[in-house]
């Protein structure tokens, strides 16, 4: 009787913007992931040409790393939704504070600190959390400025070929919007192991026939990576 064949290593499909996907892929390789990785961004980030006078606000709020790229750096305090966003903003010259990855925690931290002056929320065309409305309701002087938009893109031929194979494909999805885009693009019958960054993302994945689904314990890249590795360990 021959030895049992080893189980095939799942592949990985990354659908975030190119730079973020490449960084996440590198982090996974360093963590020991040995499977095939295909990058096929479902969204392209485009600036909307919105100029903001740095003198028009005192404190910045970033709920996305993407927004940092489209705002003139200033030596001011920037409240950031997660550590990765804070790292990017700090590298551009901002003085940063991070809430660790959750908009609710970010709002709580800002309100607890009671920052003086005018706050400006720099965000994308689509945003969740009603940040400015809730800060205003709490008595803060706050405005918002849309600095980028997310333009949807189709899955690449390489991604579609991967999803048409017989090996499981791990698909981590980081936002409800990207999950919605993926649900429209995924071919029927694909063997998908989903990893959702939050319950809100998982809800958008309900129309996807995931063979397995893991929801991250916290909305961070590190927890998403742990979810991916846990699916492989449990295979």
C-alpha positions in Angstrom: 0.0 0.0 0.0 1.5 3.3 -1.0 2.0 6.3 1.2 -0.9 8.8 1.3 -0.4 11.8 -1.0 0.2 15.1 0.7 -2.8 17.5 0.7 -2.3 20.3 -1.9 -1.3 23.7 -0.5 -4.1 26.2 -0.9 -3.4 29.2 -3.2 -4.0 32.8 -2.2 -5.8 35.5 -4.2 -5.2 39.1 -3.0 -7.6 41.7 -4.3 -6.4 44.9 -2.5 -4.7 47.7 -4.4 -1.3 46.6 -5.9 1.1 48.1 -3.3 -1.0 46.9 -0.3 -1.3 43.4 -1.8 2.4 43.2 -2.5 3.2 44.1 1.1 0.7 41.6 2.5 2.1 38.9 0.2 5.7 39.6 1.5 4.5 39.5 5.1 2.8 36.1 4.5 5.9 34.7 2.8 8.0 35.8 5.9 5.4 34.0 8.1 5.9 30.8 6.1 3.2 30.7 3.5 4.4 28.5 0.6 1.5 28.4 -1.7 0.9 30.3 -5.0 -0.1 33.9 -4.6 -2.0 35.8 -7.3 -2.6 39.6 -7.1 -5.6 41.0 -8.9 -6.7 44.3 -7.5 -10.5 44.8 -7.5 -10.2 48.5 -6.9 -8.0 51.2 -8.4 -7.3 54.2 -6.1 -7.6 57.6 -7.9 -7.1 61.0 -6.4 -9.9 63.5 -7.0 -7.7 66.6 -7.1 -9.0 68.1 -3.9 -6.6 70.7 -2.5 -6.8 71.5 1.2 -5.1 74.5 2.8 -3.1 73.1 5.8 -4.1 76.3 7.7 -7.8 75.4 7.5 -7.5 72.7 10.1 -5.5 71.8 13.2 -5.9 68.0 13.5 -6.2 65.4 10.7 -8.2 62.2 10.8 -7.3 59.3 8.5 -9.6 56.2 8.4 -7.7 54.8 5.4 -4.1 54.4 4.3 -5.1 55.5 0.8 -6.1 59.0 2.0 -2.5 59.7 3.2 -1.2 59.6 -0.4 -3.5 62.5 -1.4 -3.0 65.0 1.4 -0.2 67.5 1.6 1.9 66.4 4.6 1.8 68.7 7.6 3.6 68.6 11.0 0.3 68.2 12.8 -1.4 65.5 14.8 -3.1 62.9 12.7 -5.5 60.4 14.3 -5.3 57.1 12.4 -7.6 54.2 12.3 -4.8 51.5 12.5 -1.1 51.1 13.0 -0.4 50.6 9.3 -2.1 53.9 8.5 -0.2 55.6 11.3 3.1 54.2 10.0 2.4 55.6 6.6 1.3 59.0 7.9 4.3 59.2 10.3 6.7 58.5 7.4 5.2 61.5 5.6 5.9 63.8 8.6 2.6 63.7 10.6 2.6 63.2 14.4 0.3 60.2 14.8 -1.9 58.4 17.2 -3.5 55.1 16.3 -6.6 53.4 17.6 -5.5 49.9 16.5 -7.8 49.3 13.6 -11.4 50.1 14.4 -13.4 53.2 13.7 -15.4 52.9 16.9 -12.2 52.8 18.9 -10.8 55.7 16.9 -13.9 57.9 17.7 -13.7 56.9 21.3 -10.0 57.8 21.5 -10.5 61.2 19.9 -13.4 62.1 22.2 -11.5 60.9 25.3 -8.5 63.0 24.3 -10.7 66.1 23.6 -8.3 67.6 21.0 -8.6 71.4 20.7 -9.1 73.1 17.3 -10.6 72.1 14.0 -10.5 68.4 12.8 -10.4 67.4 9.2 -11.4 63.9 8.1 -9.6 63.0 4.9 -11.5 60.0 3.3 -12.5 58.2 0.2 -15.7 58.7 -1.8 -17.2 55.8 0.1 -16.8 55.7 3.9 -18.5 54.0 6.8 -18.8 55.1 10.4 -20.3 58.6 10.0 -17.1 60.0 11.6 -17.8 63.7 11.1 -21.5 63.5 12.0 -20.7 61.8 15.3 -17.9 64.1 16.2 -20.1 67.1 15.5 -22.8 65.6 17.7 -20.3 65.3 20.5 -19.4 69.0 20.2 -16.3 68.9 18.0 -15.5 71.4 15.2 -15.0 68.9 12.4 -15.1 68.8 8.6 -14.4 66.2 6.0 -12.8 66.2 2.6 -13.0 63.5 -0.1 -9.5 63.0 -1.5 -9.8 59.8 -3.5 -12.2 57.4 -5.1 -12.2 53.6 -5.6 -12.8 52.5 -9.2 -13.8 48.9 -9.6 -11.8 46.5 -11.8 -12.5 43.0 -13.1 -10.6 40.0 -11.9 -7.5 39.3 -14.1 -7.3 36.2 -16.3 -4.7 34.8 -13.9 -7.2 35.2 -11.0 -10.0 33.6 -12.9 -7.8 30.7 -13.9 -6.8 30.2 -10.2 -10.5 30.2 -9.2 -11.3 27.7 -11.8 -8.8 25.1 -10.5 -9.4 22.2 -8.1 -7.1 23.6 -5.3 -8.7 25.7 -2.6 -8.2 29.4 -3.0 -7.9 31.5 0.2 -9.4 35.0 -0.4 -8.9 37.5 2.3 -11.3 40.5 2.0 -10.6 43.6 4.0 -13.7 45.8 3.4 -17.4 45.4 2.7 -17.0 47.2 -0.6 -14.2 44.9 -1.8 -16.3 41.9 -0.7 -19.2 43.2 -2.7 -17.0 43.6 -5.8 -15.6 40.1 -5.4 -19.1 38.6 -5.0 -20.0 40.0 -8.5 -16.8 38.7 -10.1 -16.2 35.2 -8.6 -17.1 32.4 -11.0 -19.6 29.8 -9.8 -18.2 26.6 -8.4 -15.0 28.2 -7.2 -13.5 26.4 -4.1 -13.1 29.4 -1.8 -11.8 29.7 1.7 -12.8 33.2 2.8 -11.2 35.4 5.4 -13.3 38.4 6.4 -11.9 41.4 8.3 -15.1 41.9 10.2 -18.7 40.8 10.6 -19.7 43.6 8.1 -17.3 42.1 5.5 -18.7 38.6 6.2 -22.2 39.8 5.6 -21.2 41.0 2.1 -19.8 37.6 1.5 -23.1 35.7 2.1 -23.7 35.4 -1.6 -20.3 33.7 -2.1 -20.3 30.0 -1.7 -17.3 29.7 0.7 -16.3 26.2 1.6 -14.8 27.7 4.8 -15.1 31.2 6.3 -12.9 32.7 9.0 -13.7 36.1 10.6 -10.7 38.0 12.0 -10.8 38.6 15.7 -9.7 42.2 15.2 -9.7 44.4 12.1 -6.0 44.3 11.5 -3.7 42.9 8.9 -2.0 40.8 11.5 -5.2 39.1 12.5 -6.1 38.6 8.8 -2.8 36.9 8.3 -3.4 34.7 11.4 -6.7 33.7 9.9 -5.1 32.6 6.7 -2.5 30.6 8.4 -5.1 29.0 10.7 -7.1 27.8 7.7 -4.0 26.1 6.3 -3.2 24.5 9.7 -6.7 23.1 10.0 -6.7 21.7 6.5 
